[in-house]
Amino acid sequence: MEIITGVREHLIYDRFQELKAFEESKAGVKGVVDAGIRKIPRVFVRPQDELTEDLAAHIEHSCSSFETPNIDLQGVDQKDQREEIIREIRYASETLGFFQLVNHGVPVNVMPEIMNGVKRFHEQDTDIKKLLHLNGLVGGVNFGRNFDLYVSKYANRRDTFKCNFLSTKPLDPQEIPDTCRKMDCNECLSMNGHYYPACPEPELTLGTSKHSDPTFFTILLQDYIGGLHFLHQNHWFNVKPIPGTFVVNIGDILQLISNDKLKSVEHRVLANRVGPRISVACFVRPSINTSMKLYGPIEELLSEDNPPIYRALTFKEYTSHSRSKGMNGVSALNY
């Protein structure tokens, strides 16, 4: 009887304890990989109903030949060209919520160095990274887990290095680790450097689960591996990596203030046997702690035929709700 009881207890899955052990290791997902674990831990496995839903939705659409719009910014200072560029951005923002920018003015040689800096950080000695693990700073620099680790259905299979330039105290450039201090990111409001290690069972998990961004908009630099998908007309479409481009997606706050005219589209990142995948996301958003401004639908857009869909609220309130619910596939705009 004691043997049977012991086996039964061994088979009981304690999700909280496994998450706690993962967090307390301070080694991130890369630490799991470095430990030689060939099966992904259960905390990263997607629920069966979600896996079945993907199959029912014909996931092959993610490999479609559909192309994310490329918008060329060359000549943006010329009136006629500028008007055409604005028209293209507006159309993409209203219909897809995703587009890519070329001829944006950032030197081509700078872009891979930004990603190399993020890669150097994540691949340095774990003990050095641990010094920045969830240091509790609202601003500043930190490294750690998914923000919604304990409320999500499953953990995202990625590590993140964050520089937050929106705080009550300006970020001292000396706080940025030596491995990526050369990155020219002082104009960013909040920057996340994501690291997605190669995954032995990519069909069971996601690099980043389905979500929309609580921002005005997000500017993303992704490497050649790809895996970024956005949802359009109930199908997932791949954002094909194009060297020298930035991916832009509309965030929740622009959808809110435009009263649904602009689209904050749900997106995700697949896990991949090839890796590591590197991406750098810059979030353009208000300050959580210093701005008491209310954000609601722009009055000039409203009429009897177009009444306000959303109520006004502070960005802090919106972000608090978004973080508390986690990336559960339900838009925070419903709040």
N, C-alpha and C positions, 0 to 999 in steps of 0.2 A: 504493500500500500504506500509506504514512504517513497519507494522508487517511482511509482506511477504519479504520485503527487508532485514529486520533484520534476518529472518530465513535463507535466502540465504547466507548472509554474514557469518552466524554462520557455515554453511556447507562448506565454502571455507577452504581448507586445506593449511595452511601456513607452509610448511616444514621447512624453514629457522628459523622461530620464535620458532617452537617446538624444533629444534636442539639447538638453542641458549638457550632456557629455560633449556633444559637438561644439557647442558654444564655449565651454570651459577649456577646450583644447587650444583655442585661439589660433588654430592653424588653418581654418577655413576649408573649403572644398579641396584646395590643392594639397592640404595636409592629408586628406583621405586618400587622394591619388598617390601621394608620396609613400603612404603606408603600405601600398601594394594591394589594396582591397580591389578585387576584380568584380564583385557584385556591388551595385549601388545600394547604400543603406536604405532601409525602408522609409525613412523620413523624406526621401527624395522621390519616392514612387508615386505617380499620379493615381487617383482613384479610378477604379475600373469603369465607372459610369462616364468619366471624362474621356478615357481612352476609347470607349465604344462610341461616344458622340463624335469624336474626330473621324472615325471610320465611316460613320453614317453621313458625315458632311462632305465626304469625298475629298480627303486630304490631298489628293493629287492636284487639286487646283493651286496648291502652293508652288507647284513646279510649272505653272502656266507661263506662256510666253507674254502675258500681260506685263507691260513696262510701266514702272513708276515714272511720272513726268519728270523730265530734266529741264530745268529752267536756267537759261544762260544769262548771267548778270552783266556780261560785257556790254558796255555802252549805257549803263544804268544812269550815268550823269547827263545823258542827252535826252531832251524832253520827249521826243517821239518814241525812242527806244524804251525810256523809262515807263511810259504809259502802257506799252505792250507788255513789259515785264510785270507790271502791277496787275494787268488783266490776267496774265497766266498764273500768277501767284494766287489771285483771288479765286479763279476757277478751280485750281487744284485744292485750295483750302475749303471750298464749299462742297466739293464732290467727293474727294478722296481723303483729305486731311493729311496726305503724305506727298512729298515731292523731293527732288534732289537738286542741289545747286552746283553749277559749274561756273568757272571764271569768277569766283567769289572774292579773289584778291589775296587769299592766304597762300603764301609761297608753297609750292608743291613739295619742296624738300622739308618743310616744317611738319607737315601732316604725319608722315611715317615716324618722325622723331617723337612726336607726342605719343603715338602708340608704343614705340620702343621704350619710352620712359615708364609708361604704365606696366609694360611687360617686365622691365627690370625690377620695378617695385615688387610685383607679385612673386617673382622668382628669386628674390634675395633670401637670405637666411631667415627662417621662421622666427627666431628669437628677436630679430630686429623689428619685424612686422608686429610682433606681440606688444611692443612698446606703444603702438598706436591703436591697439585693438579696443574699439568702442570706448574711447577716452572721455566720452560724455560731453564733449564740446558742441555747443550749438553751431558755432562757427569753427574755423580751424580745419584740421586735418584728422581723419581717422580711417581705420581699416576694420572691416568686420563682416558680419552676417547679413542676411536678408533682414530688413527692418521689421517684417511681419512674421518672423520665424515661428512665434508661438501662437499665432492666430490663423495662419494659412493652412490649407488642406495638405500641402506638401511644400517642402523647402525648394527654393530655386537653386539650381546647380551652378552657382557662380560666386566669385569673391569680388568685393568692391573696395576701391580706394577713393575716398571722398575729400575734395577741397571745397569748403563752403566759404564764399566771399560775402555772404549776406549775414551779418551778425552785428551785435552792438559794438563789437571791437573789430576793426579792420584786421584782416589776416596778414600776419608778418610773413613775407616771403621766405624767411629763414625757417618757418615751421614746415615748409614743404620738404619732404625727404630728399637727400642728395641724389638718389637714383632717378628722380624725375624733376629736379629743380629747374632744368633747362627748358621745361615745357612752358611756353608763353601763354599762360592761362589767366593772367591778372585781370583780363576784361570779362571773364566768365562770372556769372552770379553763383552758380553751384555746379560743380563738375564731378562726375562719377567716372572712374576708370575701372571698367569691368573686365574680369578675367574668367573665361569659361574653359576649364580644363577638358581635354578629350574624355569622352564618356564611353565606358564599355557596353552600356545598355541604353542608347539614346532613345529607343522607342518607348521606354518606361517613364521618362521624366522630361522636364523642360529646363532650358537655361534660364529663361525668365518667363513666368506664367502670364496669362492674358491680363492686360490692364490698359488703362489710359493714364496720361500724365497730368498731375495737378499743377500745371504750369500755364503761362501764356503760350509758349511754344518751346520745343526742344530741338537742339541742333546736335546731330550725331555724326561721329566719325567712326566708320566700321572698317575692319580689315577685309581681306579677300575671301575669307572662309564663308561669310554670310550666315544665313539662318534667321534673319529678321523677317517676320511676316506681319502683315496688317490685315484686318478683317474688313471686307468690302462685299456687300450684298450676300452675307452669310457664307462667304468663302474666304479662305486664307490665301493671300498672294505674297510672293517672295519679293523683297526689296533687293534687287540684284546689286552686288557690290560693284561700283565703278571707281577706279582709281582717281584721286583728285577731287572727289565730290563730297559734299556734306548732305546728309539726309535731314530733312526738316519735317517735323510732325506737329500738328496743332494740338494744344493742350486744353484741358477742361475749362480753364478760366476764359480763354478766348471764345469757346462755345457758349459759356454762360453769358458773357457781356454782349455777344452778338445775337443772343436769343435764338440759338440753334442755326444761325446762318452759316457759321464756320463749324467744321466737324472735328471733334476730338475723337480719333479713331482708336479702337482697341488694337493692341499689337502684342507680340510675344517673340521669344527667341528660342529656336529649337536647340536641343542638345545635339552633339555631333561626335562621331568617332575620331574626326580629325581635330587637332587642337594644338595649342590653345587658341581660342578665338579672343581677340581683343576689340573692345569698342570703348569710345569715350563720348559721354553724353553731357552736354551743357544745357542746364535748365534755366530758362529765362522766366523769372517769377518774382513776385513781391517778397519783401522780408517778412518772415513769420513773426518776429518779435517786436519790430519797430513800427510796422505799418498798421494803423487802425482804420485805414480807408475801407469803405464798403464797396464791394464789387457786385453789381447787378446788371441787368440788361440796359444797354444804352438807350436813353429816352428817345433820341432822334430816330431810332429804328422801330419804335413802338407805334401802334395805331389800334383802332377798333378791330381791324382784321388781323392784327399781329400783336395780341396782348402779351405781357410778360409771362414767360414760362417759369422763370426762376425768381426766387427772392434774393435780396441783397444780403451779403454776409462778408465778414472779414476773411482774409486769406488764412489767418491762424485757425479760425473755426473750421474752414473747409479742409485744411491740411490735417487738423486733429481728427476729423471724421475719416478722412481718407486713410490715415495711418492706422486708426483703430480697427477698421474693417479688413485691412490688408488687401492684397491683390487676389480677390476672390472671384474675379470675372464679372462682378456687378459694378456698374459705373457709379462713382461717388456723386455724380451729378443728380442722381435720384434723391439725394439728401436735400 
